[in-house]
Amino acid sequence: MERESMEFDVVIVGGGPAGLSAAIRLMQLAQEKDQELMVCVIEKGSEIGAHILSGAVVDPVALNELIPDWKEKGAPLNVPVTDNQHWVLSENGKTSMPHFIMPPLLSNNGMYTVSLGNVTRWLAEQAEAMGVEIYPGFAGAEVLYHEDGRVKGVATGDMGIGRDGEPKASHEPGMELHAKYTLFAEGCRGSLSKQLEEKFNLREDCQFQTYGIGIKELWDIKPENHVEGRVIHSQGWPLDNTTAGGGFIYHQENNQIAIGFVVTLDYENPHLSPFDEMQRFKTHPEVRKILEGGRRVAYGARAINEGGLQSVPKLFFPGGALIGCAAGFVNVPRIKGSHNAMKSGMLAAENAFEAIVGGSEGEKLLEGYEEDFNNSWIYKDLYKVRNARPALGKFGVKIGTLYSGFDMWMNTLGLGGLMPTLKHKHKDNEATGKAKDFAPIDYPKPDGEISFDKLSSVFLSSTNHEEDQPIHLQLKDETVPVSINLKDYNGPEQRFCPAGVYEYVGDNDAEMKLQINAQNCVHCKTCDIKDITQNINWVVPEGGGGPNYPNM
């Protein structure tokens, strides 16, 4: 069946903060200049916000620029941060770091603890009110090109394809969305963005990207344990000095907290399980005090860009640009990225609009977007912390943390240029050591009150995929999981996946095979990043599949 097509001025792939900010800015400019403009946003989640997961403590700086009267318009930023705490944990103890030794740029004063999913839903309402066409449940599955190599747009995935790859009775072909410019706002490790980086060699002049995995739960806790606006970050236990990461506890509205744990994906021990580290974190006496008597109500996981300024690729290519976490603008020590993502969408929108008004059909490169980025507060934000993440890999967690703090203080004092810019040590998948060289980790069994297993957690994410569809976790070589991953590394995909997607089954070594429970996938992309031989390729499933996060 031939695909139908629709024509737009700008197509935006991904309905997160970056994509929606770009759409809103485009329509603002169109209204200011009295121009007709057709803008389309497609989102693979079943609704806007369904796949959005973040801590989140939000810096409103970009929102202040985009929609200055956001308070009057009811933006769901209702809980300002009132108390900042930073804990260094041992197995049973806690040391609170005094604020005067912390670099000022790490302060959360003036920030808000929010559900980023709800903020995104509100942004979608603003965009639609301005005339943006938003299509949730449609996954961008293919990049389309003109004959001269320019990006022409995207095609959404076919619906109603069976596990065997054959069309079912319900089959509907995908739709082609053509545009003068296509902005890719797929978030961290976007499947199309990854292809564009390779096709246009966008990483020629930067380092590879590095990542972490963030695992998050929402809890309704006892009122006496709740302090609205309190923000807690932790480092140390349960991780050792070779593995970076830490926890967060954000006291939000209505006696609810967001609690989570981040593990950098350059960890060496193949026996490590980020999911189980999160469960152990909750059993610490100081954390348990907050949770006891409460009830877990939501769960999710997401990969996080951690490469920083060194890993930002070339941002434009013929016919489009990368925006938001598709490019990687997370400020790692601040644990914030949505403000930078939104601003990048705004900058790309301004340059695309200028090109379109000037008569371009996509021939004009959006070079101005990258120039504007280099002159923006995003660049300054990332420059100040450029050494924080690579220092951990270079010097280890303890010394690296001290080096990072010194480096950030130098930037605070205006002396950051005196510090050399460090490079990342190795790609995350290349860091994994062989199983024989590391001791297995004895994780305690979940108690069902504070700690839980993966399957009950996935249930709380409301994840759903049509089972009779092609598996969206593709193996380039089906022999590699058993012959390499299981044989030499004890099958780390069983542990680095936070959703129980990967499972080795068989009665003996000769019969062992990797079973992929694709219906469990929460779209975190960790497997695509951490798989040792890069044998797993994450592609979009049928549109609308995946988690359905209520207010993560």
C-alpha positions in Angstrom: 0.0 0.0 0.0 1.3 3.4 -1.0 1.9 5.9 1.8 0.0 9.1 1.9 1.9 12.3 2.5 1.3 15.7 4.2 3.1 18.9 3.6 4.3 21.3 6.4 6.7 24.1 6.8 8.3 22.4 9.9 7.9 18.9 11.2 9.1 18.2 14.8 9.8 14.7 15.8 9.2 14.3 19.6 6.6 16.1 21.8 8.8 16.8 24.8 10.0 20.2 26.2 12.4 20.9 23.3 10.0 20.0 20.5 7.0 21.8 22.0 9.1 24.9 22.8 10.3 25.0 19.2 6.7 24.7 17.9 5.5 27.5 20.2 8.4 29.8 19.2 7.7 29.2 15.5 4.0 30.2 16.0 5.0 33.2 18.1 7.2 34.4 15.3 4.5 33.7 12.7 2.0 35.8 14.6 4.5 38.6 15.1 5.4 38.7 11.4 1.8 38.0 10.2 3.0 34.9 8.4 1.2 31.7 7.6 3.1 28.7 9.0 2.2 25.0 9.2 3.9 23.2 12.1 3.4 19.6 13.0 4.7 17.6 16.1 4.6 13.9 16.2 5.0 11.9 19.4 5.5 8.2 19.8 3.8 8.0 23.2 0.1 7.4 23.4 -0.4 11.0 24.6 1.9 13.9 25.2 3.8 13.3 28.4 3.3 9.5 28.3 7.0 8.9 27.8 8.4 11.9 29.7 10.4 11.0 32.8 12.6 13.3 34.8 13.4 14.0 38.4 12.6 16.9 38.1 13.8 20.1 39.6 13.3 22.7 36.8 15.1 26.0 36.2 12.4 28.3 34.7 14.8 30.5 32.8 13.8 29.2 29.4 10.1 29.2 30.3 10.4 32.8 31.4 11.7 33.7 27.9 9.2 31.6 26.0 6.0 32.3 27.9 6.7 35.2 30.4 3.2 35.0 31.9 3.3 31.3 32.5 2.0 31.7 36.1 -1.1 33.5 34.9 -1.6 30.8 32.3 -1.6 28.0 34.8 1.7 26.3 34.2 2.1 23.4 36.7 5.1 24.8 38.5 3.5 24.9 41.9 6.2 23.9 44.3 9.3 26.2 44.6 12.3 24.6 46.2 12.5 25.7 49.8 15.2 23.5 51.3 18.4 22.1 49.6 20.2 19.2 51.1 23.2 17.1 49.9 23.9 13.8 51.6 27.0 11.7 51.5 25.9 8.2 52.5 27.8 5.3 54.1 26.0 2.0 54.6 24.3 3.2 57.7 25.3 6.8 58.1 24.8 10.2 56.6 26.9 13.4 56.4 25.1 16.5 55.2 27.4 18.8 53.1 27.3 22.4 54.3 26.1 24.8 51.6 28.9 27.2 51.9 31.4 24.7 50.4 29.1 23.9 47.5 29.6 25.8 44.2 26.8 28.4 43.9 25.8 27.2 40.5 24.6 24.0 42.2 22.0 25.9 44.2 18.3 25.2 43.6 17.1 28.5 44.8 14.5 29.9 42.4 13.8 26.4 41.0 10.7 24.3 41.1 10.1 20.6 41.8 7.6 19.4 39.2 6.2 16.6 37.1 7.9 17.3 33.8 5.2 15.1 32.1 2.6 17.6 33.4 4.6 20.6 32.3 4.9 19.0 28.9 1.2 18.4 28.7 0.6 22.1 29.5 3.1 23.2 26.8 1.2 21.1 24.3 -2.0 22.9 25.2 -0.3 26.2 24.6 1.1 25.0 21.2 -2.3 23.6 20.0 -4.0 26.9 21.0 -1.6 28.7 18.6 -2.4 26.3 15.7 0.3 23.6 16.0 -0.9 20.2 14.8 0.1 17.5 17.4 -0.2 13.8 16.6 0.5 11.5 19.6 0.7 7.8 19.0 2.7 8.3 15.8 6.3 7.2 16.0 8.9 8.6 13.6 10.3 5.4 12.0 12.2 6.6 8.9 14.0 9.7 7.8 13.1 10.7 4.3 15.6 12.4 1.9 15.5 14.5 -1.2 17.5 13.4 -4.2 20.2 15.8 -3.3 20.6 14.3 0.2 18.7 16.9 2.1 16.3 15.7 4.8 12.8 15.8 3.4 10.9 14.8 6.5 10.0 11.6 8.2 7.6 8.6 7.8 5.7 7.3 10.7 5.7 3.5 11.3 3.2 1.1 9.8 0.4 0.0 12.0 -0.8 -3.6 12.0 2.4 -5.5 11.1 2.6 -9.0 12.7 5.5 -10.5 14.6 6.5 -12.4 11.3 6.8 -9.1 9.5 3.7 -9.6 7.4 0.7 -7.2 7.3 -2.3 -8.2 9.4 -5.9 -7.5 8.5 -5.6 -4.3 10.5 -2.6 -3.0 8.6 -2.3 0.7 7.8 0.7 2.1 6.1 2.6 4.9 7.8 2.3 8.5 6.8 5.0 10.6 5.1 5.4 14.0 6.6 7.3 16.4 4.4 8.7 19.7 5.5 11.1 22.5 4.6 12.8 21.8 7.9 12.6 18.8 10.2 13.7 19.3 13.9 14.6 16.1 15.7 13.6 16.3 19.4 13.5 12.5 20.1 15.2 12.8 23.5 18.2 10.8 24.7 19.6 8.3 22.2 16.9 8.9 19.6 16.8 6.2 17.0 16.5 8.6 14.0 19.0 11.1 15.5 21.5 8.3 15.8 21.2 7.6 12.1 21.5 11.3 11.2 24.7 11.6 13.3 26.2 8.8 11.2 24.9 9.9 7.8 26.1 13.5 8.2 29.1 12.7 10.3 27.8 15.1 13.0 30.3 13.8 15.6 33.4 14.5 13.5 34.5 17.4 15.8 33.3 16.3 19.2 33.6 13.4 21.6 31.3 10.4 21.9 28.3 10.8 24.1 28.2 9.2 27.6 25.1 8.3 29.6 23.6 7.4 32.9 20.4 5.5 33.7 17.9 7.2 36.0 15.3 5.0 37.8 12.4 6.8 39.4 9.4 6.1 41.6 6.6 8.2 43.0 5.5 7.6 46.5 2.6 8.9 48.6 4.1 9.3 52.0 2.8 10.1 55.5 2.2 13.8 56.1 4.6 13.9 59.0 7.4 12.7 56.7 6.7 15.3 54.0 8.2 18.8 53.7 6.9 20.4 50.5 9.7 21.9 48.5 12.6 20.0 50.1 15.2 18.7 47.7 17.7 16.1 48.6 20.6 14.7 46.5 22.9 12.0 47.7 26.2 10.3 46.7 28.1 7.4 48.0 26.4 4.2 49.2 25.3 1.9 47.8 27.8 2.6 45.0 31.6 2.0 45.3 34.4 4.3 44.4 34.6 3.0 40.8 31.0 3.7 40.0 29.5 7.2 39.8 25.9 8.1 40.5 23.6 9.0 43.3 20.1 9.4 44.6 17.5 12.1 44.7 14.4 12.8 46.8 12.1 15.6 45.8 9.1 16.6 48.1 6.4 17.6 45.7 2.7 18.4 46.1 0.0 16.5 48.0 2.3 14.5 50.3 4.0 12.9 47.3 7.7 12.5 46.7 9.8 11.7 43.6 12.6 9.3 44.6 15.2 8.0 42.2 18.7 6.8 41.6 21.1 7.5 38.8 24.0 5.2 37.8 26.5 6.3 35.1 26.7 3.7 32.4 30.5 3.5 32.3 30.4 1.2 35.2 32.9 -1.7 35.0 31.4 -4.6 37.0 29.1 -6.6 34.7 27.3 -8.0 37.7 26.0 -4.6 38.7 22.2 -3.9 38.4 21.1 -0.3 38.4 17.6 -1.3 39.3 18.8 -3.2 42.3 21.1 -0.3 43.4 18.0 1.9 43.4 16.1 -0.7 45.6 19.1 -0.8 48.0 19.3 3.0 48.2 15.7 3.0 49.5 16.7 0.7 52.4 19.3 3.2 53.8 18.0 4.1 57.3 17.7 7.9 56.5 15.8 7.1 53.3 13.6 4.4 54.9 12.5 6.9 57.5 10.9 9.0 54.7 9.2 6.0 53.0 7.9 3.9 55.9 4.1 3.9 56.0 4.0 5.2 52.4 2.8 3.7 49.2 4.6 3.4 45.8 2.4 4.6 43.0 4.5 4.9 39.9 7.8 3.6 38.4 9.9 4.4 35.3 13.4 4.6 33.9 15.2 6.6 31.3 18.7 7.0 30.0 20.3 10.5 30.5 22.9 12.3 28.4 26.0 13.0 30.5 28.7 13.9 28.0 28.2 17.6 28.4 29.8 20.2 26.2 32.5 17.9 24.8 29.9 15.6 23.4 27.6 18.1 21.8 27.6 17.2 18.0 27.2 19.5 15.0 23.6 20.6 15.5 22.5 21.2 11.9 22.5 19.3 8.6 20.8 19.8 5.2 17.1 20.1 5.9 17.1 20.1 9.7 18.6 20.2 13.1 19.0 18.3 16.4 17.4 19.9 19.5 17.1 19.0 23.1 18.4 15.8 24.5 18.7 14.4 20.9 21.8 16.6 20.9 22.6 16.3 24.7 22.4 19.5 26.7 22.1 18.1 30.3 24.1 19.9 33.0 25.2 16.8 34.9 26.2 18.3 38.3 23.1 20.5 38.4 21.0 17.4 37.3 19.0 19.6 34.9 18.5 19.6 31.2 15.0 20.7 30.4 15.8 24.4 30.5 18.6 23.9 28.0 16.5 21.6 25.9 13.7 24.2 25.7 16.1 27.0 24.8 17.7 24.9 22.0 14.3 24.4 20.5 13.7 28.1 20.6 17.0 28.9 18.9 16.4 26.3 16.2 12.9 27.6 15.6 14.1 31.2 15.2 16.6 30.1 12.6 14.2 27.9 10.7 11.6 30.6 10.6 14.1 33.2 9.3 15.1 30.7 6.6 11.5 30.0 5.6 10.5 33.6 5.5 13.6 34.3 3.3 12.2 31.8 0.8 14.2 28.7 1.6 12.6 25.3 0.9 15.2 23.7 3.1 18.3 24.4 1.0 19.6 27.0 3.5 21.6 25.3 6.3 20.6 26.3 9.8 24.2 27.3 10.6 22.9 30.3 12.6 21.4 27.9 15.1 24.8 26.5 16.0 26.2 30.1 16.1 23.4 31.1 18.4 24.0 28.1 20.6 27.7 29.0 21.0 26.7 32.5 22.1 23.8 31.4 24.3 23.5 30.8 28.0 23.2 27.1 27.2 26.9 27.1 26.2 27.8 29.1 29.3 25.8 26.7 31.5 27.6 23.7 30.0 31.1 25.3 29.9 31.1 25.9 33.6 30.6 22.2 34.3 32.5 20.7 31.4 35.0 18.8 33.5 32.6 17.5 36.1 31.7 14.3 34.4 35.0 13.4 32.7 36.8 14.0 36.1 34.9 11.1 37.6 36.1 8.7 34.9 39.6 10.0 35.0 40.3 10.2 38.7 37.7 7.9 40.3 34.6 9.1 42.2 36.2 10.5 45.4 39.1 12.4 43.8 37.0 13.2 40.7 34.3 14.8 42.9 36.9 17.0 44.6 38.4 18.0 41.3 34.9 18.8 39.9 34.1 21.0 42.9 37.4 22.9 42.6 36.9 23.3 38.8 33.3 24.7 39.4 34.6 27.1 42.0 37.2 28.3 39.5 34.4 29.0 37.0 32.4 30.8 39.7 35.4 33.0 40.3 35.8 33.7 36.6 39.0 31.6 36.3 37.5 28.6 34.5 39.5 29.2 31.4 42.7 28.3 33.4 41.5 24.7 33.8 42.2 22.3 30.9 39.1 20.7 29.3 39.2 17.0 30.1 38.2 14.3 27.8 35.9 11.3 28.4 37.8 8.1 29.0 35.9 5.6 26.9 32.4 4.8 25.6 30.1 3.3 28.1 29.8 -0.2 26.4 33.6 -0.4 26.3 34.0 0.1 30.0 32.4 -3.2 30.9 34.9 -5.7 32.4 34.7 -9.5 32.1 32.7 -11.4 34.7 35.7 -13.4 36.0 37.5 -10.2 37.0 34.7 -8.9 39.3 32.9 -10.3 42.3 29.2 -10.9 41.9 27.0 -8.5 43.9 24.6 -10.1 46.4 21.5 -8.0 46.2 18.9 -8.6 49.0 15.5 -9.9 48.0 12.8 -7.3 47.8 10.6 -7.0 50.9 7.5 -5.8 49.0 7.2 -2.7 51.2 10.3 -0.6 50.6 12.0 -2.6 47.8 10.4 -4.4 44.9 11.1 -6.6 41.9 11.2 -5.6 38.3 8.0 -7.1 37.1 5.8 -5.4 39.8 7.6 -2.2 39.0 7.0 -2.4 35.2 3.3 -3.0 36.0 3.3 0.5 37.7 4.7 2.1 34.6 1.5 1.0 32.7 3.7 -0.2 29.9 1.9 -1.8 27.0 2.8 -3.0 23.5 0.8 -4.9 21.0 2.3 -8.4 21.4 1.9 -9.4 17.7 4.3 -6.9 16.2 7.9 -7.1 15.2 10.3 -7.0 18.2 11.7 -3.5 18.3 14.9 -4.6 20.1 16.8 -5.9 17.1 19.9 -8.1 17.3 22.4 -7.6 14.5 23.8 -11.1 15.2 21.6 -13.6 17.1 24.6 -15.7 18.2 26.4 -12.9 20.0 24.3 -12.8 23.3 25.2 -16.4 24.1 28.7 -16.7 22.5 30.0 -13.4 24.0 27.7 -11.7 26.5 26.7 -14.7 28.5 30.0 -16.6 28.1 32.4 -13.8 29.0 30.2 -11.2 30.9 27.5 -13.3 32.5 24.8 -11.8 30.4 24.8 -8.2 31.7 21.7 -7.3 29.7 19.7 -9.2 32.3 20.8 -6.6 34.8 21.3 -3.3 33.0 17.7 -3.5 31.7 15.4 -2.0 34.4 12.3 -3.7 33.0 13.1 -7.5 32.7 13.2 -7.4 28.9 16.2 -9.6 28.5 16.2 -13.2 29.9 18.5 -16.2 29.2 16.5 -19.4 29.0 17.5 -23.0 28.5 18.1 -26.2 30.4 21.8 -26.4 29.7 24.6 -24.4 28.1 24.0 -26.0 24.7 20.3 -24.9 24.7 20.8 -21.5 26.2 19.3 -18.6 24.2 18.4 -14.9 24.9 14.7 -14.3 25.2 13.5 -10.8 24.5 10.3 -9.8 26.4 9.8 -6.7 24.3 6.4 -6.0 25.7 8.1 -5.0 29.0 10.2 -2.3 27.4 9.9 1.2 29.1 11.9 2.8 26.2 14.8 3.8 28.4 17.3 2.9 25.6 19.9 1.6 28.1 20.4 -1.6 26.1 21.2 0.3 22.9 23.9 2.2 24.9 25.4 -0.4 27.3 25.4 -3.6 25.2 29.0 -4.6 25.0 29.3 -5.3 21.2 26.6 -2.8 20.2 24.6 -5.8 18.9 21.3 -4.4 20.1 19.6 -1.8 18.0 16.6 0.0 19.6 14.0 1.1 17.0 10.6 2.5 17.5 7.7 0.0 18.1 4.2 0.5 16.8 3.1 4.1 17.7 1.5 4.5 21.1 3.3 1.5 22.6 5.5 1.8 25.7 5.0 3.3 29.1 2.1 5.5 30.0 3.5 7.7 32.8 0.8 9.6 34.6 2.8 12.4 36.1 6.5 11.5 36.0 
